[in-house]
């Protein structure tokens, strides 16, 4: 019983933290208004989620962060902030 309650709580946390950033990115892409700043901010949010998620589930957050960083770095005229560069 406790495990199922914890799983529900974890799912709700994922929904609450993941959805707003993803919705912003989807909306911006749909309107062709994606900016490097938006993508890099979303990437930082996903890195933060990866840092606090369980080791077996954090990979998805880091992969999403990398996708956003790659997309941001490919935008003409945008340079990633120094702390996000390799």
Backbone as CSV, one residue per row, in Angstrom:
resi,resn,N_x,N_y,N_z,CA_x,CA_y,CA_z,C_x,C_y,C_z
1,UNK,0.826,-1.198,0.000,0.000,0.000,0.000,0.866,1.257,0.000
2,UNK,1.869,1.300,0.863,2.728,2.478,0.925,3.452,2.697,-0.398
3,UNK,3.888,1.611,-1.023,4.611,1.733,-2.291,3.714,2.346,-3.362
4,UNK,2.459,1.932,-3.416,1.562,2.472,-4.438,1.261,3.948,-4.172
5,UNK,1.159,4.354,-2.915,0.944,5.762,-2.593,2.166,6.587,-2.992
6,UNK,3.350,6.038,-2.725,4.577,6.740,-3.098,4.668,6.867,-4.611
7,UNK,4.304,5.829,-5.338,4.343,5.864,-6.804,3.390,6.928,-7.335
8,UNK,2.190,7.021,-6.767,1.225,8.036,-7.197,1.761,9.440,-6.917
9,UNK,2.371,9.595,-5.747,2.929,10.880,-5.368,4.066,11.269,-6.336
10,UNK,4.906,10.305,-6.668,6.004,10.538,-7.601,5.470,10.906,-8.976
11,UNK,4.438,10.207,-9.442,3.840,10.513,-10.745,3.276,11.928,-10.772
12,UNK,2.617,12.327,-9.699,2.054,13.675,-9.637,3.168,14.727,-9.642
13,UNK,4.264,14.443,-8.942,5.392,15.361,-8.926,5.983,15.489,-10.323
14,UNK,6.143,14.379,-11.022,6.666,14.411,-12.389,5.759,15.245,-13.287
15,UNK,4.464,15.023,-13.173,3.502,15.785,-13.987,3.614,17.276,-13.706
16,UNK,3.664,17.620,-12.437,3.672,19.028,-12.049,4.951,19.728,-12.478
17,UNK,6.065,19.022,-12.440,7.330,19.666,-12.750,7.680,19.582,-14.225
18,UNK,7.245,18.561,-14.899,7.629,18.345,-16.283,6.726,19.078,-17.264
19,UNK,5.478,19.037,-17.041,4.511,19.520,-18.019,4.634,21.005,-18.353
20,UNK,4.766,21.905,-17.372,4.802,23.321,-17.744,5.933,23.674,-18.706
21,UNK,7.145,23.190,-18.457,8.258,23.498,-19.345,8.030,22.876,-20.714
22,UNK,7.580,21.639,-20.729,7.347,20.971,-22.008,6.262,21.711,-22.789
23,UNK,5.207,22.132,-22.128,4.141,22.869,-22.800,4.662,24.174,-23.385
24,UNK,5.530,24.861,-22.662,6.108,26.109,-23.172,6.931,25.850,-24.426
25,UNK,7.709,24.802,-24.404,8.549,24.479,-25.564,7.673,24.102,-26.753
26,UNK,6.681,23.255,-26.523,5.790,22.853,-27.620,5.062,24.058,-28.204
27,UNK,4.566,24.929,-27.334,3.838,26.112,-27.796,4.763,27.040,-28.582
28,UNK,5.967,27.248,-28.074,6.917,28.118,-28.770,7.296,27.543,-30.131
29,UNK,7.505,26.230,-30.177,7.855,25.605,-31.457,6.694,25.690,-32.438
30,UNK,5.493,25.506,-31.954,4.315,25.567,-32.827,4.140,26.957,-33.423
31,UNK,4.547,27.973,-32.679,4.415,29.354,-33.149,5.703,29.871,-33.788
32,UNK,6.689,28.983,-33.935,8.004,29.358,-34.480,8.622,30.513,-33.690
33,UNK,8.477,30.457,-32.368,9.018,31.507,-31.501,9.965,30.934,-30.450
34,UNK,10.597,29.837,-30.790,11.530,29.213,-29.856,12.785,30.075,-29.756
35,UNK,13.216,30.341,-28.531,14.430,31.125,-28.323,15.478,30.276,-27.609
36,UNK,16.707,30.668,-27.744,17.785,29.972,-27.049,17.633,30.072,-25.544
37,UNK,17.191,31.230,-25.090,17.009,31.429,-23.653,15.934,30.483,-23.101
38,UNK,14.841,30.337,-23.818,13.783,29.425,-23.389,14.308,27.986,-23.338
39,UNK,15.007,27.571,-24.385,15.522,26.204,-24.436,16.565,25.949,-23.348
40,UNK,17.457,26.903,-23.128,18.483,26.687,-22.109,17.886,26.710,-20.701
41,UNK,16.864,27.526,-20.492,16.184,27.529,-19.187,15.466,26.203,-18.954
42,UNK,14.818,25.691,-19.989,14.158,24.386,-19.878,15.196,23.299,-19.617
43,UNK,16.340,23.389,-20.275,17.405,22.408,-20.059,17.876,22.430,-18.604
44,UNK,18.049,23.619,-18.057,18.462,23.721,-16.651,17.414,23.125,-15.717
45,UNK,16.146,23.339,-16.040,15.075,22.761,-15.222,15.137,21.234,-15.259
46,UNK,15.361,20.678,-16.448,15.453,19.228,-16.559,16.700,18.681,-15.874
47,UNK,17.800,19.430,-15.904,18.999,18.989,-15.179,18.730,18.969,-13.680
48,UNK,18.007,19.961,-13.206,17.657,19.993,-11.784,16.785,18.796,-11.416
49,UNK,15.824,18.479,-12.269,14.990,17.302,-12.020,15.838,16.036,-12.009
50,UNK,16.779,15.943,-12.928,17.662,14.785,-12.971,18.493,14.650,-11.712
51,UNK,18.881,15.783,-11.146,19.689,15.751,-9.923,18.919,15.251,-8.711
52,UNK,17.615,15.450,-8.696,16.832,15.032,-7.526,16.045,13.746,-7.758
53,UNK,15.983,13.285,-9.000,15.245,12.052,-9.307,16.073,10.834,-8.888
54,UNK,15.402,9.726,-8.784,16.104,8.492,-8.428,17.069,8.119,-9.551
55,UNK,18.161,7.459,-9.207,19.151,7.091,-10.222,18.580,6.262,-11.375
56,UNK,17.595,5.449,-11.102,17.062,4.626,-12.194,16.111,5.400,-13.104
57,UNK,15.689,6.579,-12.697,14.770,7.347,-13.519,15.304,8.696,-13.977
58,UNK,16.523,9.050,-13.572,17.004,10.391,-13.874,17.539,10.554,-15.297
59,UNK,17.830,9.467,-15.966,18.376,9.538,-17.316,17.471,10.272,-18.285
60,UNK,16.171,10.091,-18.150,15.231,10.750,-19.061,15.330,12.265,-18.955
61,UNK,15.556,12.767,-17.745,15.651,14.209,-17.551,16.932,14.758,-18.182
62,UNK,18.031,14.042,-17.996,19.295,14.497,-18.566,19.275,14.412,-20.090
63,UNK,18.638,13.387,-20.635,18.516,13.287,-22.102,17.704,14.456,-22.664
64,UNK,16.618,14.796,-21.989,15.791,15.922,-22.443,16.588,17.225,-22.347
65,UNK,17.333,17.391,-21.263,18.160,18.587,-21.106,19.168,18.698,-22.248
66,UNK,19.811,17.595,-22.591,20.773,17.614,-23.692,20.109,17.962,-25.018
67,UNK,18.920,17.438,-25.235,18.192,17.753,-26.475,17.927,19.254,-26.569
68,UNK,17.483,19.853,-25.467,17.209,21.284,-25.463,18.491,22.097,-25.638
69,UNK,19.579,21.666,-25.017,20.848,22.385,-25.168,21.350,22.309,-26.602
70,UNK,21.224,21.145,-27.222,21.634,21.018,-28.625,20.795,21.931,-29.518
71,UNK,19.494,21.922,-29.273,18.608,22.779,-30.072,18.957,24.249,-29.892
72,UNK,19.216,24.652,-28.661,19.560,26.053,-28.389,20.870,26.427,-29.070
73,UNK,21.857,25.552,-28.999,23.168,25.870,-29.577,23.132,25.943,-31.095
74,UNK,22.124,25.342,-31.706,21.995,25.367,-33.162,21.240,26.596,-33.680
75,UNK,20.667,27.368,-32.772,19.934,28.564,-33.197,20.913,29.645,-33.644
76,UNK,20.693,30.230,-34.813,21.572,31.292,-35.298,21.581,32.483,-34.338
77,UNK,22.755,32.954,-34.020,22.895,34.134,-33.174,22.787,33.874,-31.684
78,UNK,22.622,32.620,-31.274,22.506,32.324,-29.856,23.730,31.540,-29.397
79,UNK,24.296,31.947,-28.297,25.415,31.225,-27.683,24.984,30.782,-26.288
80,UNK,25.217,29.533,-25.991,24.883,29.038,-24.651,25.659,29.812,-23.603
81,UNK,25.065,30.035,-22.431,25.813,30.646,-21.337,27.037,29.778,-21.014
82,UNK,28.085,30.409,-20.535,29.330,29.694,-20.254,29.133,28.479,-19.358
83,UNK,28.280,28.597,-18.348,28.106,27.480,-17.413,27.397,26.274,-18.043
84,UNK,26.835,26.443,-19.235,26.178,25.329,-19.915,27.008,24.788,-21.074
85,UNK,28.139,25.371,-21.322,29.007,24.889,-22.397,29.923,23.795,-21.862
86,UNK,30.407,22.950,-22.794,31.323,21.877,-22.395,32.714,22.385,-22.150
